[in-house]
Amino acid sequence: MDRAVFGEIGTGVKALANAVEFRNISKSYRRRTVLDGVNLTIEKGDFAVIYGLPAAGKSVLMRLLMGLEKPTQGEIRLRGSDASRMEPGERNIGYVPQSFALYPHLTVYDNIAYPLKMKRVQANQIRSIVTEAAQLLKIEGLLEKRPDQISGGQKQRVAIARGIVKQTDIYILDDPLAGLDFKLREQLVDDLKQLQERFGSTFIYTTSDPLETMSLAKHVAVLDGGRIVEHGTPEQLYASPAHVSTMRLLGFPPANVLEASWYEKDGRPWCKTALFEFPVQWEKGEGGLPGKTGEGFIGFRPESIEISAEERDGLIRFPCRFALREDLGGEEIVYIESGSTVLTMVVRHDERETLANVANVKHALIDPSNLYIFDRRDGRRIGKGAAYVVN
């Protein structure tokens, strides 16, 4: 869309460093706590993704931000001001809901134009803006149809178009691509990213899709168990997760996470799983160093696993066998079994020798520096694998 067309209307809001601040936000329904002490700051102009499993509380958090519900505890700051003093209509937030929420008696054109008409935008400006939004979402041929005359995927595109035509500096997109087919979703990911960069607006996007998260986000907040367990850039969170939920949830194919315990051997800490054991380097955090013994998890990414018939200095070697392979186009997901444990690894198509031998695999290798150790009690990362010497 052309920023100049949208700029003619203007946002009428203050330019502040922080667009939104959630301060110790909790939300309960009777005895069920959905959000528990959420703290998160979203800066002006960010593309922030709230990522978590379905029913993690993402939509509830967005409803609190829009003023459709009130938090049980905590404060929301919107553009530097206390949001509790604002009615929903005064918060000036563009919204694309998870459901279509279209008016059945209006045409597609009138559905998209509705928020502009409520702001008394001039008719010629409305037509320009609606036309551009329809072109972006590839629905320009549907403008005269009613919602009952279009498909579910087309309805979702109309809902996205209606949400982005509102002239503001903050937009909420609540899992808007969930009902779309893969090819259109892939295209819309690129379109939304370009649109946000062109506008310079703050986009707050919720999803349970790791690929959308990694493709769209400038910053990610991982919501699990009603809490923000970690936030940062997608690259930081993927490469060096500080919480086991981040390791489990963020990334495709999913990470390998195993039960683990640690103990002391020859005066230094070691970690043991059902497949292998290795020396540990602890990381001193807020909780201090772990005790001499304990239980938790180790996590490692699929690309950390190699297959090899030979031992190599510094790498852990363990027995395994081929189970299944899944072609994704540019790479293959390979599932291997070691005992009763199934592990996931990734092999690129240009690794021809590995692909040729993968069905005959008998051993796998992994660099211990790629193994992250997490405490069972609170999920926080407490260490990683240390240098390993083959006996």
C-alpha positions in Angstrom: 0.0 0.0 0.0 1.1 3.6 -0.6 2.1 5.3 2.6 1.3 8.6 1.1 -2.4 7.7 0.8 -2.5 6.6 4.4 -0.5 9.6 5.5 -3.2 11.9 4.4 -5.3 10.8 7.3 -2.7 10.6 10.0 -2.6 8.8 13.3 -3.0 11.6 15.8 -0.8 9.9 18.4 2.3 10.7 20.2 5.7 9.4 19.0 7.1 7.6 22.1 9.9 5.1 22.4 7.6 2.4 24.0 4.4 1.6 22.2 3.1 -0.9 24.8 4.2 -2.0 28.3 2.6 -4.9 30.2 3.5 -4.6 33.9 2.9 -7.7 36.0 -0.3 -8.5 34.2 -2.4 -11.4 35.5 -5.8 -12.6 34.3 -8.0 -15.2 36.0 -11.4 -16.6 35.3 -12.8 -17.9 38.5 -10.2 -20.4 39.7 -8.3 -20.7 36.3 -5.3 -18.4 35.8 -4.6 -17.7 32.2 -2.0 -15.0 32.5 0.4 -14.9 35.5 2.7 -11.9 36.0 3.3 -11.0 32.4 6.0 -8.3 31.9 6.8 -7.2 28.4 7.8 -3.9 26.7 7.2 -3.4 23.0 9.0 -0.5 21.4 7.6 1.9 18.8 8.0 0.6 15.3 8.7 -3.0 16.3 7.3 -6.1 14.7 6.7 -8.1 17.9 5.5 -11.6 17.8 3.8 -13.2 20.9 4.5 -16.9 20.3 3.0 -19.8 22.1 0.9 -22.9 21.8 -2.9 -22.7 21.3 -4.7 -21.6 24.5 -1.4 -20.2 25.9 -3.2 -16.9 26.6 -2.1 -14.9 23.5 -5.6 -13.7 22.5 -6.5 -12.9 26.1 -3.4 -10.7 26.4 -4.5 -8.9 23.2 -8.1 -8.4 24.5 -6.6 -6.8 27.6 -4.6 -4.4 25.5 -7.6 -3.4 23.4 -9.7 -2.8 26.6 -12.2 -5.6 25.8 -11.4 -7.2 29.2 -9.7 -5.9 32.4 -6.7 -7.5 34.0 -7.1 -9.1 37.3 -3.8 -7.5 38.3 -1.2 -5.3 36.8 -0.9 -2.2 34.6 -0.9 -1.7 30.8 0.8 1.4 29.5 -0.2 2.5 26.0 2.0 5.1 24.3 3.3 6.0 27.8 -0.2 6.5 29.3 -2.2 4.3 31.7 -4.5 2.3 29.5 -7.0 1.7 32.3 -8.2 5.3 31.9 -9.0 4.8 28.2 -12.2 3.3 26.7 -11.6 0.7 24.0 -12.5 3.2 21.2 -10.0 5.7 22.6 -7.0 3.3 22.4 -6.7 3.7 18.6 -5.5 0.2 17.8 -6.0 -1.5 14.5 -7.2 -5.1 15.0 -7.3 -8.2 12.8 -9.1 -11.0 14.8 -8.5 -14.7 14.7 -12.1 -15.2 13.5 -13.5 -13.5 10.4 -16.0 -11.2 12.3 -17.4 -9.9 9.0 -20.8 -8.2 8.7 -22.9 -10.6 6.6 -25.2 -8.0 5.2 -22.3 -5.8 3.8 -20.3 -6.3 0.7 -16.6 -7.0 0.9 -15.9 -3.4 0.0 -18.2 -2.1 2.8 -16.7 -4.5 5.3 -13.2 -3.2 4.6 -14.3 0.4 4.5 -16.3 0.2 7.7 -13.6 1.5 10.1 -12.8 4.4 7.7 -16.5 5.4 7.5 -16.7 5.4 11.3 -13.8 7.9 11.3 -15.7 10.0 8.7 -12.9 9.7 6.1 -13.8 11.3 2.8 -15.3 8.9 0.2 -12.6 9.3 -2.4 -9.9 8.5 0.2 -11.8 5.5 1.3 -12.0 4.1 -2.2 -8.3 4.6 -2.7 -7.4 2.9 0.6 -9.8 0.0 0.2 -8.6 -0.6 -3.4 -5.0 -0.8 -2.3 -5.8 -3.1 0.6 -7.8 -5.3 -1.7 -4.9 -5.5 -4.2 -2.4 -6.4 -1.4 -4.6 -9.2 -0.2 -5.5 -10.3 -3.8 -9.2 -9.8 -3.3 -9.9 -6.9 -5.7 -12.3 -9.1 -7.6 -14.4 -9.8 -4.6 -15.3 -6.2 -3.5 -18.9 -6.4 -4.7 -19.6 -9.9 -3.1 -21.1 -10.6 0.3 -19.3 -12.8 2.9 -21.6 -15.7 2.2 -20.5 -15.7 -1.4 -16.7 -16.2 -0.8 -14.6 -19.0 0.7 -13.2 -19.2 4.2 -9.7 -18.2 3.1 -11.1 -15.2 1.2 -13.0 -14.2 4.3 -9.8 -14.2 6.3 -8.1 -12.0 3.7 -11.0 -9.5 4.0 -10.6 -9.5 7.8 -6.9 -8.7 7.4 -7.6 -5.9 4.9 -10.2 -4.3 7.2 -7.8 -4.4 10.1 -4.9 -2.7 8.3 -6.9 0.2 6.7 -7.4 1.8 10.1 -5.0 4.7 10.4 -3.0 4.2 13.6 0.5 3.5 14.8 -0.3 0.2 16.6 -1.8 -2.9 14.9 -2.8 -6.2 16.6 -2.9 -9.2 14.3 -4.3 -12.1 16.3 -3.1 -15.3 14.5 -4.6 -13.9 11.2 -3.1 -16.5 8.8 -4.3 -19.6 10.6 -7.2 -20.2 8.1 -5.2 -19.7 4.9 -3.5 -22.2 2.6 0.3 -22.6 2.8 1.1 -20.7 -0.5 -1.0 -17.7 0.3 0.2 -17.7 3.9 3.8 -17.7 2.7 3.1 -14.7 0.4 1.2 -12.8 3.1 4.1 -13.2 5.5 6.3 -11.3 3.0 3.5 -8.7 2.4 2.9 -8.0 6.0 6.6 -7.7 6.7 7.0 -5.2 3.9 3.9 -3.3 4.9 5.1 -2.9 8.5 8.5 -1.7 7.3 6.9 0.8 4.9 4.5 2.2 7.5 7.0 2.2 10.4 4.0 1.2 12.6 4.1 -1.2 15.6 2.8 -4.6 14.7 1.9 -7.0 17.5 1.3 -10.4 16.0 0.2 -13.6 17.8 0.8 -17.1 16.4 1.5 -20.7 17.3 3.4 -21.2 14.1 7.2 -21.2 14.5 7.8 -20.5 10.8 5.7 -17.4 10.9 7.5 -16.3 14.0 11.0 -16.7 12.6 10.0 -15.1 9.3 8.1 -12.0 10.7 9.5 -11.1 14.1 12.0 -8.4 14.9 11.5 -9.5 18.5 9.7 -12.6 19.9 8.1 -13.1 23.3 7.5 -16.8 24.2 4.3 -17.2 26.2 4.0 -20.5 28.1 2.1 -21.4 31.2 0.7 -17.9 31.4 4.1 -16.3 31.6 6.6 -14.7 29.2 9.4 -17.2 29.7 11.8 -15.4 27.3 12.0 -12.6 24.8 14.6 -11.4 22.3 15.3 -11.5 18.6 14.3 -14.7 16.9 18.0 -15.4 16.0 19.0 -15.1 19.7 16.2 -17.3 21.0 16.8 -20.0 18.4 20.6 -20.1 18.7 20.8 -19.7 22.5 17.5 -20.4 24.3 17.5 -19.4 28.0 14.4 -21.5 28.8 13.4 -25.1 27.9 10.0 -23.9 26.6 11.8 -21.8 24.0 13.9 -24.7 23.0 10.9 -27.0 22.7 8.5 -24.5 20.9 10.6 -22.2 18.7 11.9 -23.8 15.6 10.9 -26.2 12.8 11.5 -29.1 12.9 11.2 -29.1 16.7 14.3 -29.4 18.9 15.2 -32.7 20.5 14.6 -32.5 24.3 15.7 -35.4 26.5 15.4 -36.2 30.2 18.7 -35.7 32.0 20.5 -35.8 35.3 23.8 -34.6 36.5 26.4 -35.9 38.9 30.0 -35.3 39.8 32.8 -37.4 38.3 36.5 -37.0 38.9 35.8 -33.6 40.5 33.8 -32.1 37.7 30.1 -32.1 36.7 28.8 -34.6 34.1 25.3 -34.9 32.6 23.7 -38.2 31.7 20.8 -39.1 29.4 19.5 -42.4 28.2 21.7 -42.1 25.1 25.0 -40.6 26.2 26.8 -38.7 28.9 29.1 -35.7 28.7 31.0 -33.1 30.8 29.2 -29.9 31.8 30.1 -26.2 32.0 27.7 -24.5 34.4 26.4 -21.0 33.8 26.0 -18.8 36.9 22.6 -17.3 36.9 20.2 -15.7 39.4 19.7 -19.0 41.2 23.5 -19.6 41.5 25.3 -22.8 40.4 23.4 -26.1 40.5 24.1 -28.7 43.2 26.4 -31.7 42.7 23.4 -33.8 41.7 20.1 -32.9 40.1 17.6 -33.5 37.3 16.5 -31.6 34.3 16.5 -31.7 30.5 19.0 -31.3 27.6 18.0 -29.8 24.3 19.7 -29.6 20.9 18.6 -28.6 17.5 18.1 -31.1 14.6 20.9 -29.6 12.6 23.4 -30.4 15.5 23.3 -34.1 14.7 25.6 -35.7 12.2 25.9 -39.3 11.0 29.3 -41.0 10.8 30.9 -44.4 11.0 34.0 -42.9 12.5 34.7 -41.4 15.9 35.9 -37.8 15.9 37.7 -36.0 18.6 35.6 -33.6 20.6 32.2 -35.1 19.5 29.9 -37.5 21.3 29.1 -40.7 19.4 26.1 -42.9 20.1 24.4 -45.8 18.3 21.2 -45.3 16.3 19.3 -46.6 13.3 17.3 -45.0 10.5 13.5 -44.7 11.0 11.9 -42.3 8.5 12.7 -39.4 6.1 10.5 -36.5 5.1 11.3 -34.4 2.0 10.7 -30.6 2.5 12.1 -29.5 -0.8 15.5 -27.9 0.0 16.2 -30.3 2.9 15.0 -33.5 4.4 13.9 -34.2 8.0 15.4 -37.5 9.0 14.1 -39.4 12.1 16.6 -41.8 13.8 16.0 -44.1 16.7 18.4 -44.8 19.5 16.9 -47.4 21.9 13.3 -46.2 22.5 14.2 -42.6 21.7 13.3 -40.9 18.4 15.5 -38.0 17.4 15.1 -35.5 14.6 17.9 -34.3 12.3 18.0 -32.2 9.2 20.0 -33.0 6.0 20.3 -30.5 3.2 19.8 -31.7 -0.4 23.3 -30.7 -1.3 24.7 -33.1 1.3 24.4 -35.9 -1.2 26.8 -38.3 0.5 24.9 -38.1 3.8 21.5 -38.6 2.1 22.9 -41.6 0.2 24.0 -43.2 3.4 21.3 -42.1 5.8 19.2 -45.3 5.5 22.3 -47.3 6.7 23.2 -45.1 9.6 24.5 -47.0 12.7 26.0 -44.1 14.7 25.4 -40.4 15.1 27.7 -37.6 16.3 27.0 -34.4 18.2 29.2 -31.5 19.5 28.7 -31.1 23.2 28.8 -27.4 22.9 25.4 -27.6 21.1 23.8 -29.3 24.1 21.9 -27.0 26.5 21.0 -28.0 30.0 17.8 -26.8 31.7 16.7 -27.1 35.3 13.5 -29.2 35.9 12.2 -26.9 38.6 11.8 -23.7 36.6 13.0 -24.5 33.1 15.8 -22.0 33.0 19.1 -22.8 31.3 21.8 -23.6 33.7 24.7 -24.9 31.5 25.9 -26.5 28.3 28.2 -29.3 27.2 31.9 -28.9 27.7 34.9 -30.1 25.7 34.7 -33.8 25.2 37.7 -36.2 24.7 37.1 -39.6 23.1 38.6 -42.3 25.3 
